[in-house]
Structure formats: C-alpha cells, structure tokens
Amino acid sequence: MLKVGQLASRTGLTVRTLHHYDSIGLLTPSARSESGYRLYQRDDIARLYQIQALRRLGMSLADIGAFLAQPDAPFSTIVARQIDALGQQIAQATELRARLMRLQCQLEQGDSPALADWLTTLELMTMYDTYFSKEELAQLPQLDDASPRAREWAQLVARMRALGDGGTPAADPQAQQLACHWMTMVERDTADNPDLARRLDLMLTQEPAAQQRSGITPELKRYVLDAFSEYKLTIYAKYLDADELRTMRANRGGQVPAWLALIADVRGQMDAGAAPASAAAQALARRWLELFRSYAGDNPATREKMRLAHEKEPVLLTGSFMSDDVLGFIRQSIATLPAA
C-alpha cells in the first residue's frame, strides 16, 4: 500500500488534491495505518486512473462521481475516448506533415511555393495553438478534415445556413430543433467544458480563417443562438408572463461568453471544495445576479419562476453547460449574500 504522500509523488498530483478527493467521497483510501495515515492499494489507484482520465476529457468532479457510481460503469469507454483523442492528434500531425512534405518537395525541385501554400501551413500550425492546449486540441473536431464529427458539423452548418439565408425566422420549430442539436453537439465535442467552449467561440469570432474553414460566420452564429433562445423561451412561456418573455427576448444577445466563463469559474470553485458562503463563491454569486438581471430583469419573482421552470423542465439545461449541482451551489451562495 502507498501513503498519500507516496501516491502524490508517484502520480504528480498534490496531497491536497488527494485529500479533496477523499473529502468529497470520490476516492476514499481502502485503509488507514495505526497512526491514521491514508493507505491506497491497487483498486484505489485504478480508480484514480479513471478519475484522472475523465478529468482530461473535461468532466467535472461531480459528473465523474456520478459516472463511477454506476453499477456497471463502462470503463472501456474511457480508454476508447482516450484512443479517439490520440487519433485526432495523429490526424492533425499527419495533415501538417503532408503539407510540409509538399513544401519540401517544391523547394527541392527549385519551385517557389505559392503564397497560399505557405499561409495555409502557417495557419494550420498556429491558429488552434493560439487558443487551445495539445490535450484540448485532441478533444475538438477539426474544421475541415474528413472525420465523422467534422462531416456531421459540416452538414449541420449547411442546414442552418440554408434556413437563415432562406429567411426562416429563428422562432421556426425547425430552426429551434437544429439549434438545440447544435448546442448539444458543442457540449459533446468540448467534453462539457464551458471554458473550452468559450475559447472555441472566441476563435470563431476573431479568426476569419476559422470562419471560412468552418462556415460558421458571426451572422450564422447569431442566428443559431437566437433560435436556441427561442427554443428555451417556448418552455419558459409556461411559467413567465408576456412582459417577462419580452424582456428576455430583447436582452438575449451577446451574453454567451460571459455565461460560459462564469459557469467555468463556478465549477472551478466547486472542484476546489469551496463553500457556498466563501468570499470567492459570493463574488461569483454577484456576477451571476448581474448577468441574470441584464437578461431577465430585476424582479425576484421572475427569478423564482425561472427556478421553478428549471425544476420542472430539466430539458432547459440541455446545451447550456449548466447542471443541477452548479445551479444548487450558486443558489446556496446567493442565499448567503447580505441583504442589499
């Protein structure tokens, strides 16, 4: 058996992290020494591998706990997803190698590669690296390769663009359905990581090359978000009045990056074991209230109606990177704020 310090040293984790995993019931050592030291055996270390593998795939600690609590947790899928991630890295490296070999061949033959060849190669080398780590790149589908995920995205982009270019309103049921599918795919392909999704959105906003290669222009992205908002408003309509819905529809634009950043920060505090009443959590609660007010107004009754809607309509969380545990944490934190 290994003591906690030995396990930390062998795995590169910190003792504090292992203590936190124990405190939340995610990794409880099988035994303790007579002096009270935590002792980890083979099964504990196997579980630690599963936890860290799922963390690398972007899952929150709460989601990992739920996954591992399944009676027949499909551990083979963890390995399969890691293999898939490595396959993505290999495909990216292979494409870059092929481009470099073409440039080398042209240079050896005394030809001067076209400007477009140099620019395409440089773009491939640098665009993604600006926004994502190597591990994150392994999760994301490339914008124009031949993988099944890329083809799926290309088909969805084409369908959404056809609706938008054809003048189909964002409130149209078909546009709503495709937008919901779009946001679900974003969650899937970023491993439900809101910060990764935020940076992907930033790249598609700031990089014309990314827009050209993916077909996701600012106008198309706005259309998708409007249609997704309309999808959610049709559900909120069961709980909110006409004025409340009108306010939300008027204020729905431009907040997605701020919400993604906030949700990522909340998850980070939860994973670190912060209490809802801590100063850090309360600061996040104030940010949450500020964003909510900019979207739905300043009426506490509206917030209560939306709380009820989320309780009765779990589908509202689809594609939002939100989860019940995040909502529960932030509500507890809001409750600890001093009265204004």
C-alpha positions as CSV (number, residue, x, y, z in Angstrom):
1,M,0.0,0.0,0.0
2,L,1.0,3.6,-0.6
3,K,0.7,6.5,1.8
4,V,-0.9,9.7,0.5
5,G,2.5,11.4,0.1
6,Q,3.9,8.5,-1.8
7,L,0.9,8.3,-4.1
8,A,1.1,12.1,-4.7
9,S,4.8,11.8,-5.6
10,R,4.3,8.9,-8.0
11,T,1.3,10.4,-9.8
12,G,2.3,14.1,-9.9
13,L,-0.8,15.1,-8.0
14,T,-0.7,17.1,-4.8
15,V,-1.5,15.8,-1.4
16,R,-4.2,18.5,-1.2
17,T,-5.9,17.1,-4.3
18,L,-6.0,13.6,-2.9
19,H,-7.3,14.9,0.4
20,H,-10.0,16.8,-1.5
21,Y,-11.0,13.6,-3.5
22,D,-11.3,11.8,-0.2
23,S,-13.4,14.6,1.4
24,I,-16.0,14.6,-1.4
25,G,-16.1,10.8,-1.5
26,L,-14.6,10.5,-4.9
27,L,-11.5,8.5,-3.9
28,T,-11.6,7.0,-0.4
29,P,-8.5,5.0,0.6
30,S,-9.1,1.4,1.4
31,A,-7.3,1.5,4.7
32,R,-5.5,3.6,7.3
33,S,-2.4,2.9,9.3
34,E,-2.5,2.6,13.0
35,S,-1.3,6.2,13.2
36,G,-4.2,7.3,10.9
37,Y,-2.3,7.7,7.6
38,R,-4.3,7.1,4.5
39,L,-3.3,3.9,2.6
40,Y,-4.0,3.3,-1.0
41,Q,-4.0,-0.1,-2.7
42,R,-4.2,-1.3,-6.3
43,D,-8.0,-0.8,-6.7
44,D,-7.7,2.7,-5.3
45,I,-5.0,3.5,-7.8
46,A,-7.1,2.0,-10.6
47,R,-10.0,4.3,-9.6
48,L,-7.6,7.3,-9.5
49,Y,-6.6,6.5,-13.1
50,Q,-10.3,6.5,-14.1
51,I,-10.8,9.9,-12.3
52,Q,-7.8,11.5,-14.0
53,A,-8.7,10.1,-17.4
54,L,-12.2,11.6,-17.1
55,R,-10.8,14.9,-15.9
56,R,-8.6,15.0,-19.0
57,L,-11.7,14.6,-21.1
58,G,-13.2,17.6,-19.4
59,M,-15.7,16.1,-16.9
60,S,-16.4,17.9,-13.6
61,L,-15.7,16.1,-10.4
62,A,-19.5,15.9,-9.7
63,D,-20.1,14.2,-13.1
64,I,-17.2,11.9,-12.6
65,G,-18.6,10.8,-9.2
66,A,-22.0,10.1,-10.8
67,F,-20.3,8.2,-13.7
68,L,-18.2,6.0,-11.4
69,A,-21.2,5.3,-9.2
70,Q,-23.0,3.4,-11.9
71,P,-23.1,-0.4,-11.1
72,D,-21.6,-1.3,-14.5
73,A,-19.7,1.9,-15.3
74,P,-18.3,1.4,-18.9
75,F,-14.6,1.8,-18.1
76,S,-13.7,0.5,-21.5
77,T,-15.3,3.7,-23.0
78,I,-12.8,5.8,-21.0
79,V,-9.9,4.1,-22.8
80,A,-11.8,4.3,-26.1
81,R,-12.2,8.0,-25.7
82,Q,-8.5,8.4,-25.0
83,I,-7.7,6.4,-28.1
84,D,-10.0,8.6,-30.1
85,A,-8.3,11.7,-28.7
86,L,-4.9,10.3,-29.7
87,G,-6.3,9.6,-33.1
88,Q,-7.3,13.2,-33.5
89,Q,-3.8,14.3,-32.6
90,I,-2.3,11.8,-35.1
91,A,-4.7,13.1,-37.8
92,Q,-3.6,16.7,-37.1
93,A,0.1,15.8,-37.2
94,T,-0.4,13.8,-40.3
95,E,-2.1,16.6,-42.1
96,L,0.6,19.0,-41.1
97,R,3.4,16.5,-42.1
98,A,1.8,16.1,-45.6
99,R,1.7,19.9,-46.1
100,L,5.3,20.3,-45.0
101,M,6.4,17.4,-47.3
102,R,4.7,19.1,-50.3
103,L,6.5,22.3,-49.5
104,Q,9.8,20.5,-49.1
105,C,9.3,18.8,-52.5
106,Q,8.6,22.1,-54.2
107,L,11.7,23.7,-52.6
108,E,13.9,20.7,-53.6
109,Q,12.7,21.0,-57.2
110,G,13.6,24.7,-57.2
111,D,10.0,25.8,-57.3
112,S,8.7,28.6,-55.2
113,P,5.6,27.5,-53.3
114,A,2.6,29.7,-53.8
115,L,1.8,32.3,-51.1
116,A,-1.4,30.4,-50.3
117,D,0.7,27.2,-49.6
118,W,2.8,29.0,-47.0
119,L,-0.2,30.7,-45.5
120,T,-2.2,27.6,-45.2
121,T,0.6,25.7,-43.5
122,L,1.3,28.6,-41.1
123,E,-2.4,28.9,-40.3
124,L,-2.7,25.2,-39.5
125,M,0.4,25.4,-37.3
126,T,-0.7,28.4,-35.3
127,M,-4.4,29.1,-35.3
128,Y,-5.5,26.3,-33.0
129,D,-2.4,26.6,-30.8
130,T,-3.3,30.2,-30.0
131,Y,-6.5,29.1,-28.2
132,F,-6.0,25.5,-27.1
133,S,-3.5,23.2,-25.4
134,K,-2.5,20.0,-27.1
135,E,-4.8,18.0,-24.8
136,E,-7.7,20.2,-25.7
137,L,-6.9,20.0,-29.4
138,A,-7.3,16.3,-29.1
139,Q,-10.9,16.7,-28.0
140,L,-12.0,19.1,-30.7
141,P,-13.1,18.2,-34.2
142,Q,-11.1,19.9,-36.9
143,L,-12.9,22.4,-39.0
144,D,-12.3,20.8,-42.4
145,D,-10.9,17.3,-42.1
146,A,-12.6,14.1,-43.2
147,S,-13.5,12.7,-39.7
148,P,-17.1,11.7,-39.0
149,R,-17.5,14.5,-36.5
150,A,-16.3,17.1,-39.0
151,R,-18.7,15.8,-41.6
152,E,-21.6,15.9,-39.1
153,W,-20.7,19.6,-38.3
154,A,-20.5,20.4,-42.0
155,Q,-24.0,19.0,-42.6
156,L,-25.5,20.9,-39.6
157,V,-23.8,24.2,-40.6
158,A,-25.1,23.8,-44.2
159,R,-28.7,23.1,-42.9
160,M,-28.7,26.1,-40.5
161,R,-27.2,28.4,-43.2
162,A,-29.9,27.3,-45.7
163,L,-32.6,28.2,-43.1
164,G,-31.1,31.5,-42.3
165,D,-30.4,32.5,-45.9
166,G,-33.9,31.4,-46.8
167,G,-35.4,33.9,-44.3
168,T,-36.7,31.2,-41.9
169,P,-37.4,33.0,-38.6
170,A,-35.4,32.0,-35.6
171,A,-38.6,31.1,-33.9
172,D,-39.5,28.5,-36.5
173,P,-39.7,25.0,-34.9
174,Q,-37.2,23.5,-37.4
175,A,-34.6,26.3,-36.6
176,Q,-35.2,25.7,-32.9
177,Q,-34.7,21.9,-33.2
178,L,-31.5,22.3,-35.2
179,A,-30.1,25.0,-32.9
180,C,-30.8,22.7,-29.9
181,H,-28.9,19.9,-31.7
182,W,-26.1,22.4,-32.4
183,M,-25.7,23.3,-28.8
184,T,-25.8,19.7,-27.7
185,M,-23.0,18.9,-30.2
186,V,-20.9,21.8,-28.8
187,E,-21.3,20.3,-25.3
188,R,-20.3,16.9,-26.6
189,D,-17.3,18.0,-28.6
190,T,-15.9,20.2,-25.8
191,A,-16.5,17.4,-23.3
192,D,-19.0,19.6,-21.5
193,N,-16.2,22.1,-20.7
194,P,-17.6,25.7,-20.7
195,D,-14.2,27.3,-20.7
196,L,-13.2,25.3,-23.8
197,A,-16.5,26.2,-25.5
198,R,-15.8,29.9,-24.6
199,R,-12.4,29.8,-26.3
200,L,-13.8,28.0,-29.3
201,D,-16.4,30.7,-29.6
202,L,-13.7,33.3,-29.3
203,M,-11.7,31.7,-32.1
204,L,-14.7,31.7,-34.4
205,T,-15.3,35.3,-33.6
206,Q,-11.8,36.6,-34.0
207,E,-10.3,34.4,-36.8
208,P,-11.6,35.0,-40.3
209,A,-9.8,31.8,-41.4
210,A,-11.7,29.8,-38.8
211,Q,-15.0,31.2,-40.1
212,Q,-14.0,30.4,-43.7
213,R,-13.0,26.9,-43.0
214,S,-15.9,26.1,-40.8
215,G,-18.6,28.1,-42.5
216,I,-19.6,29.5,-39.1
217,T,-19.9,33.2,-39.7
218,P,-20.9,35.7,-37.0
219,E,-24.2,36.1,-38.7
220,L,-24.8,32.3,-38.7
221,K,-23.7,32.1,-35.0
222,R,-26.2,34.9,-34.1
223,Y,-29.0,33.0,-35.9
224,V,-28.2,29.8,-34.1
225,L,-28.2,31.5,-30.7
226,D,-31.4,33.3,-31.4
227,A,-33.1,30.1,-32.5
228,F,-31.7,28.3,-29.3
229,S,-33.1,31.2,-27.2
230,E,-36.5,30.9,-28.9
231,Y,-36.4,27.1,-28.1
232,K,-35.9,27.9,-24.4
233,L,-38.5,30.7,-24.4
234,T,-41.2,28.3,-25.7
235,I,-40.6,26.3,-22.5
236,Y,-40.3,29.4,-20.2
237,A,-43.6,30.6,-21.6
238,K,-45.4,28.0,-19.4
239,Y,-44.1,29.9,-16.3
240,L,-43.5,33.5,-17.3
241,D,-45.8,36.3,-18.4
242,A,-45.7,38.2,-21.7
243,D,-43.7,41.1,-20.2
244,E,-41.1,38.8,-18.8
245,L,-40.7,36.9,-22.0
246,R,-40.5,40.2,-24.0
247,T,-37.6,41.4,-21.7
248,M,-35.7,38.1,-22.1
249,R,-36.1,38.2,-25.9
250,A,-34.9,41.8,-26.1
251,N,-31.8,41.1,-23.9
252,R,-30.7,37.7,-25.2
253,G,-27.8,38.7,-27.3
254,G,-24.1,38.9,-26.5
255,Q,-24.0,37.1,-23.1
256,V,-22.9,33.6,-24.1
257,P,-19.2,34.1,-23.5
258,A,-19.9,35.8,-20.1
259,W,-22.1,32.9,-19.0
260,L,-19.6,30.3,-20.2
261,A,-16.8,32.0,-18.3
262,L,-18.9,32.3,-15.1
263,I,-20.0,28.6,-15.2
264,A,-16.4,27.5,-15.7
265,D,-15.4,29.6,-12.6
266,V,-18.2,28.2,-10.5
267,R,-17.2,24.7,-11.4
268,G,-13.6,25.5,-10.6
269,Q,-14.7,26.7,-7.1
270,M,-16.8,23.6,-6.6
271,D,-14.0,21.3,-7.7
272,A,-11.6,23.1,-5.2
273,G,-14.0,22.4,-2.4
274,A,-15.1,26.0,-1.8
275,A,-18.1,26.5,0.5
276,P,-21.1,28.4,-0.9
277,A,-20.6,31.1,1.8
278,S,-16.9,31.7,0.9
279,A,-15.9,35.1,-0.4
280,A,-14.9,33.6,-3.8
281,A,-18.3,31.9,-4.1
282,Q,-20.2,35.0,-3.1
283,A,-18.3,37.0,-5.7
284,L,-19.4,34.5,-8.3
285,A,-23.0,34.8,-7.0
286,R,-22.9,38.6,-7.5
287,R,-21.7,38.1,-11.1
288,W,-24.5,35.6,-11.6
289,L,-27.1,38.0,-10.3
290,E,-25.7,40.8,-12.5
291,L,-25.9,38.6,-15.6
292,F,-29.3,37.4,-14.7
293,R,-30.6,40.9,-14.3
294,S,-29.2,42.0,-17.6
295,Y,-31.1,39.2,-19.2
296,A,-34.4,38.8,-17.3
297,G,-34.7,42.0,-15.3
298,D,-34.5,42.8,-11.6
299,N,-37.7,41.2,-10.3
300,P,-37.1,38.5,-7.7
301,A,-40.4,36.9,-8.6
302,T,-39.1,36.3,-12.2
303,R,-36.1,34.6,-10.7
304,E,-38.3,32.3,-8.6
305,K,-40.5,31.5,-11.6
306,M,-37.3,30.5,-13.6
307,R,-36.1,28.4,-10.6
308,L,-39.4,26.5,-10.8
309,A,-39.1,26.2,-14.6
310,H,-35.7,24.6,-14.2
311,E,-37.0,22.3,-11.5
312,K,-39.9,21.1,-13.6
313,E,-38.2,21.2,-17.1
314,P,-34.7,19.6,-16.9
315,V,-34.5,20.0,-20.7
316,L,-33.8,23.7,-20.1
317,L,-30.3,22.7,-19.1
318,T,-29.7,21.0,-22.5
319,G,-26.9,22.7,-24.4
320,S,-26.3,25.3,-21.7
321,F,-23.3,23.8,-19.9
322,M,-25.3,24.2,-16.8
323,S,-26.1,21.4,-14.4
324,D,-28.2,20.9,-11.3
325,D,-25.2,20.9,-9.0
326,V,-23.9,24.2,-10.4
327,L,-27.4,25.8,-10.0
328,G,-27.7,24.4,-6.5
329,F,-24.3,25.7,-5.5
330,I,-24.9,29.2,-6.8
331,R,-28.4,29.4,-5.2
332,Q,-26.9,28.4,-1.9
333,S,-24.3,31.2,-2.3
334,I,-26.9,33.8,-3.3
335,A,-28.8,32.9,-0.1
336,T,-25.7,33.8,2.0
337,L,-25.3,37.3,0.5
338,P,-26.1,40.1,2.8
339,A,-29.3,41.9,2.1
340,A,-28.9,45.0,-0.2
